Amino acid sequence: MRTAMTTGTGLPPLDFRARPAPLTATLMLLGGGVGAISFAVVLWMLVTEGHASFNTSSDVAWGAPIAYYLFFLLASSGLSIIASLDTVFGIRVFYPIAKRCVWLSIITLVTGFSLLALELGHPFRMLWAMPTGLQLQSPMWWMGVLYSIDLVLLCIKFYQLHRGDWESKFTHHLSVASFVVCILAPGTLGLVFGMMAMRPAWYSPVMPMYFILTGFATATAFMLFIGSLERRGPGIAPEVRVLNDEVLPRLFFLAALAVIAMRVGQIITGLWSNFEGMEAHWRALRHPLFYVEVCGFVLSLALVSRAAWRASPAVQFLAAVIFMIAMFGARLELLIVGQEVPLFKGYWAGYTDYWPSFTEWMLVPLGMGMFLFLYGGGDWLLRLAESRAPAPR
């Protein structure tokens, strides 16, 4: 049975006097430093140039921050799914990382929202525009509602896990509700793109499933990355060693293989069609981000294809980083290529040229800095590595 020291409020105390582990301190310092510098640069550009510091236009209304938003929000949903493998489905091998996954899901969601907020002119208008607008037929409205509910449920779920309540009916029902929402939210986000008939390169009934699958694959890469950084000395718990050396690399391999298979189907189908606007798929073959995506997916899959390789922390780290870079490129490529054919026009009007501005690129280190700092802080103060054996249900 899981036990923990608690304060009078029922929560374990936060000991700020305790020194964080060297790796945790490094992540916090690196993330805080990079994030602070990036934020200062972005803020300066927004104050001095305003929205003109973004390379968006009437033809390219969605800039790179939308791609960054996709990357982090879909990863958040995938991390919540991994946490649910234990808390919902009772697959006990994932018990050691359930709490860590919930925290990672929260901070990736917060990071994605924060990056998008810097691109929006008045993000706080959503607080009254969403409940008063009630655009029930809009998938974008439902996306905002579902991800807001997702964040609330994740915070409550983490509170329950942190106070040691892993096995109660309330926690289980809460986990089920969180799992349902973490499937609906990325699926609805996929509808935002998949229902755009005016953007033929995006218009697809499989876009929701593609977003759910790639979000899960990104989440496995995140966990492989975190697991590769954990100490592998004799003091590590046996269940954690099995999870890091065998289960997570195999899960990552299967998820990456499924993503590659789906992308091959999407590419072939897109190239086969002769509908106006679908020529964007042919242009994608010449886009540098397409080669970042393809080469990254294949290389990361090859690195974990052999048992002798995938048990190595160094190989796991490299495969996870390469896959995340490839997926990041895929999100940006999807955004750019889908808008290359001018809206309500055709190829006869010429193609639109877009590349992220300096300000837009600076959001990348800002996002990664936020993620590393928040993860390090959680690992230091919130005991994310709890992995005692649970009581049987």
C-alpha positions in Angstrom: 0.0 0.0 0.0 1.3 3.4 -0.9 2.1 5.6 2.0 3.4 9.2 2.3 4.1 11.8 4.9 1.4 14.5 4.8 0.7 17.9 6.2 -2.4 18.9 8.0 -4.0 19.5 4.6 -3.5 15.9 3.6 -0.7 16.8 1.1 2.9 15.7 1.3 5.1 18.8 2.3 7.2 20.6 -0.2 10.7 20.8 1.2 12.3 23.8 -0.5 15.4 23.3 1.6 16.2 19.9 0.1 18.7 20.1 -2.7 17.4 18.9 -6.1 19.3 16.1 -7.8 22.1 17.3 -10.1 20.2 16.4 -13.2 17.1 18.1 -12.0 19.0 21.2 -11.1 20.6 21.2 -14.5 17.3 20.9 -16.3 15.8 23.7 -14.2 18.8 26.0 -14.7 19.0 25.3 -18.4 15.3 25.6 -19.0 14.9 28.7 -16.8 17.9 30.5 -18.5 16.9 29.6 -22.1 13.3 30.3 -21.4 13.9 33.7 -19.8 16.2 34.9 -22.6 13.8 33.7 -25.3 10.8 35.3 -23.5 12.6 38.6 -23.2 13.4 38.6 -26.9 9.9 37.7 -28.0 8.4 40.3 -25.6 10.7 43.0 -27.0 9.7 42.1 -30.5 6.0 42.2 -29.7 6.3 45.5 -27.9 8.4 47.2 -30.6 6.9 45.6 -33.8 3.6 44.1 -32.6 2.0 41.3 -34.7 4.1 42.4 -37.7 6.9 40.4 -36.1 5.1 37.3 -37.3 5.2 36.4 -41.0 1.5 35.7 -41.3 -0.7 37.3 -43.9 -4.1 37.1 -45.4 -3.0 34.0 -47.4 -1.2 32.4 -44.5 -3.3 33.1 -41.5 -1.9 30.4 -39.3 1.8 30.8 -38.6 4.4 28.6 -36.9 3.0 29.1 -33.3 0.0 27.0 -34.4 2.4 24.2 -35.2 4.2 24.5 -31.8 0.8 24.5 -30.2 -0.1 21.3 -32.0 3.2 19.7 -31.0 2.7 20.3 -27.3 -1.0 19.8 -27.0 -1.0 16.5 -28.9 2.0 15.3 -26.8 -0.1 16.2 -23.7 -2.9 14.0 -24.8 -0.6 11.1 -25.6 1.0 11.4 -22.1 -2.4 11.3 -20.5 -3.1 8.1 -22.5 0.1 6.5 -21.2 -0.9 7.4 -17.6 -4.3 5.9 -18.2 -2.8 2.5 -19.1 -2.4 2.0 -15.4 -5.0 4.3 -13.8 -7.8 3.2 -16.1 -6.9 -0.1 -17.6 -4.9 -1.5 -14.8 -1.8 -2.4 -16.8 0.5 -2.4 -13.8 3.8 -2.3 -15.6 3.1 1.5 -16.3 2.5 2.2 -12.6 6.0 3.7 -11.9 5.5 6.5 -14.5 1.7 7.2 -14.1 2.3 10.2 -11.8 5.2 11.5 -13.9 3.1 11.2 -17.1 0.2 13.2 -15.6 2.6 16.0 -14.6 4.2 16.0 -18.0 0.7 16.1 -19.6 -0.1 19.2 -17.5 3.1 21.1 -18.3 3.0 20.4 -22.0 -0.6 21.6 -22.1 0.4 24.8 -20.3 3.4 25.3 -22.6 1.3 24.9 -25.7 -1.4 27.3 -24.4 1.3 29.8 -23.5 3.0 29.8 -26.9 -0.3 30.3 -28.6 -1.2 33.1 -26.3 1.8 35.1 -27.4 0.7 34.9 -31.0 -2.9 35.9 -30.3 -3.7 39.6 -29.9 -6.1 39.3 -27.0 -6.0 35.7 -25.6 -8.0 36.6 -22.5 -11.0 37.4 -24.6 -11.6 33.6 -24.8 -12.6 33.7 -21.1 -15.9 35.3 -22.1 -16.0 34.7 -25.8 -16.2 30.9 -25.5 -19.0 30.7 -22.9 -21.1 33.5 -24.5 -20.4 32.6 -28.1 -21.5 29.0 -27.9 -20.5 28.1 -31.4 -21.7 24.5 -31.0 -21.1 23.7 -34.7 -17.5 24.8 -34.6 -14.8 22.1 -34.0 -12.5 24.9 -32.9 -14.9 25.9 -30.1 -15.2 22.3 -29.0 -11.4 22.0 -29.1 -11.0 24.9 -26.7 -13.7 23.6 -24.3 -12.3 20.0 -24.3 -8.7 21.0 -23.7 -9.9 23.4 -20.9 -11.8 20.5 -19.3 -8.7 18.3 -19.9 -6.5 20.7 -18.0 -8.9 20.8 -15.0 -9.2 17.0 -14.8 -5.5 16.5 -15.1 -4.8 18.9 -12.2 -7.4 17.2 -10.0 -6.0 13.8 -11.0 -2.4 14.9 -10.1 -3.7 16.2 -6.8 -5.2 12.8 -6.0 -2.0 10.9 -6.9 0.2 13.4 -5.1 -1.7 13.0 -1.9 -1.4 9.2 -2.2 -5.0 8.4 -3.3 -4.3 6.0 -6.2 -6.9 3.3 -5.6 -10.2 5.0 -4.6 -13.3 4.9 -6.7 -13.2 8.7 -7.1 -9.7 8.6 -8.5 -10.6 5.7 -10.9 -13.7 7.5 -12.2 -11.7 10.7 -12.5 -9.1 8.8 -14.5 -11.7 7.4 -16.8 -13.2 10.8 -17.4 -9.7 12.2 -18.1 -9.0 9.4 -20.5 -12.2 10.0 -22.5 -11.4 13.7 -22.7 -7.8 13.1 -23.8 -9.1 11.1 -26.7 -11.8 13.6 -27.7 -9.6 16.6 -27.4 -6.9 15.7 -30.0 -9.6 14.1 -32.2 -11.5 17.4 -32.2 -8.2 19.3 -32.9 -7.9 17.0 -35.9 -11.3 18.0 -37.1 -10.2 21.6 -37.0 -7.9 20.7 -39.9 -9.8 17.7 -41.4 -13.0 19.6 -41.9 -11.5 22.4 -43.9 -12.8 21.7 -47.4 -11.3 25.0 -48.6 -7.8 23.6 -47.7 -7.7 20.4 -49.8 -4.3 19.3 -48.5 -5.8 19.2 -44.9 -9.3 18.0 -45.8 -9.3 14.3 -44.6 -11.5 12.1 -42.5 -8.4 10.4 -41.0 -7.0 13.6 -39.6 -8.4 13.1 -36.1 -6.9 9.6 -35.9 -3.6 10.9 -37.3 -3.5 13.5 -34.5 -4.3 10.9 -31.8 -1.7 8.5 -33.1 1.1 11.0 -33.6 0.3 12.5 -30.2 0.7 9.1 -28.6 3.9 8.4 -30.5 5.3 11.8 -29.4 4.4 11.0 -25.8 6.3 7.7 -26.0 9.4 9.6 -27.2 9.0 12.0 -24.3 9.0 9.1 -21.8 11.9 7.4 -23.6 13.8 10.7 -23.3 13.0 11.0 -19.6 13.8 7.4 -18.9 17.2 7.6 -20.7 18.1 10.4 -18.3 17.3 8.4 -15.1 20.1 6.8 -13.2 20.7 3.2 -14.2 22.7 2.2 -11.1 22.0 -0.8 -8.8 19.7 1.3 -6.7 17.0 1.6 -9.3 13.8 -0.4 -8.7 13.5 -3.6 -10.8 10.1 -2.6 -12.2 11.5 0.8 -13.3 14.5 -1.0 -14.9 12.2 -3.3 -16.9 10.0 -0.3 -17.9 13.0 1.8 -19.1 15.0 -1.0 -20.8 12.2 -3.1 -22.4 8.6 -1.8 -22.2 9.1 1.8 -23.3 11.5 1.2 -26.2 9.1 -1.5 -27.6 6.1 0.8 -27.2 8.0 3.6 -28.9 9.0 1.2 -31.7 5.3 0.2 -32.3 4.1 3.7 -32.1 6.7 5.0 -34.5 6.1 2.2 -36.9 2.3 3.0 -36.9 3.1 6.6 -37.6 5.3 5.8 -40.6 2.6 3.4 -42.0 0.0 6.1 -41.7 2.2 8.8 -43.3 3.0 6.5 -46.2 -0.7 6.0 -46.8 -1.4 9.8 -46.5 1.4 10.6 -48.9 0.4 8.0 -51.6 -3.2 9.1 -51.4 -2.4 12.8 -51.6 -0.1 12.2 -54.6 -2.7 10.1 -56.4 -5.5 12.7 -56.3 -5.8 15.2 -59.1 -8.3 17.5 -57.3 -7.4 21.2 -57.5 -5.4 22.2 -54.4 -4.0 18.7 -53.9 -0.8 19.6 -55.8 0.4 20.9 -52.4 1.3 17.2 -51.7 3.7 17.2 -54.6 5.2 20.5 -53.4 5.7 18.9 -50.0 8.2 16.4 -51.6 10.5 19.3 -52.3 10.1 21.0 -48.8 13.1 20.6 -46.5 10.9 19.9 -43.5 9.5 16.8 -45.4 13.0 15.3 -45.4 13.5 16.2 -41.7 10.3 14.3 -41.0 11.0 11.2 -43.1 14.7 10.9 -42.2 13.9 11.4 -38.5 11.2 8.9 -38.4 13.2 6.2 -40.2 16.4 6.8 -38.3 14.7 6.8 -34.8 12.9 3.6 -35.7 16.1 1.9 -36.9 17.9 2.9 -33.6 15.4 0.9 -31.5 14.8 -1.9 -33.9 17.4 -4.2 -32.3 17.2 -5.4 -28.7 20.8 -4.8 -28.0 20.5 -1.2 -29.1 17.2 -0.2 -27.5 18.3 -1.1 -24.0 21.1 1.5 -24.2 20.2 4.8 -22.5 22.4 6.7 -25.1 20.5 5.1 -28.0 17.2 5.8 -26.3 18.1 9.4 -25.8 19.2 9.8 -29.4 16.2 8.0 -30.8 13.8 10.1 -28.7 15.4 13.4 -29.6 15.5 12.6 -33.3 11.9 11.5 -33.3 10.7 14.6 -31.5 12.7 16.8 -34.0 11.1 14.9 -36.9 7.6 15.2 -35.4 8.2 18.9 -34.8 9.1 19.3 -38.4 6.0 17.3 -39.4 3.8 19.7 -37.5 5.4 22.7 -39.2 5.4 21.1 -42.6 1.7 20.3 -42.3 0.9 23.9 -41.4 3.0 25.4 -44.2 2.2 23.0 -47.1 -1.5 23.1 -46.3 -1.6 26.9 -46.9 0.7 27.0 -50.0 -2.3 27.0 -52.4 -4.0 30.4 -52.0 -7.4 30.3 -50.2 -10.4 30.3 -52.6 -8.0 30.4 -55.5 -5.9 27.8 -57.3 -2.4 27.1 -58.5 -3.0 29.5 -61.4 -2.8 32.4 -58.8 0.6 31.2 -57.8 1.8 29.7 -54.5 2.2 31.5 -51.2 5.6 31.6 -49.6 5.9 31.4 -45.9 8.8 30.8 -43.5 8.8 31.5 -39.7 10.2 34.9 -38.7 12.9 35.4 -36.1 10.2 36.0 -33.4 8.4 32.8 -34.4 11.6 30.8 -34.2 12.4 32.3 -30.8 9.2 30.6 -29.5 10.9 27.3 -29.9 13.6 27.7 -27.2 10.9 29.5 -25.1 8.7 26.4 -25.2 11.4 23.9 -24.5 12.8 26.1 -21.7 9.3 26.3 -20.1 9.0 22.5 -20.4 12.4 21.7 -18.9 12.0 24.2 -16.0 8.5 23.0 -15.1 9.6 19.4 -15.3 12.6 20.0 -13.2 10.6 21.8 -10.6 8.1 19.0 -10.4 10.7 16.4 -10.2 12.3 18.3 -7.3 9.3 19.2 -5.2 6.5 16.8 -6.2 8.3 13.4 -6.1 7.4 12.3 -9.6 9.5 9.1 -9.3 7.1 7.4 -6.8 6.8 3.8 -7.8 5.8 1.7 -4.8 3.7 -1.4 -5.7 0.0 -0.6 -5.7 -2.5 -2.4 -3.6 -4.6 -4.8 -5.7 -8.0 -3.6 -6.8 
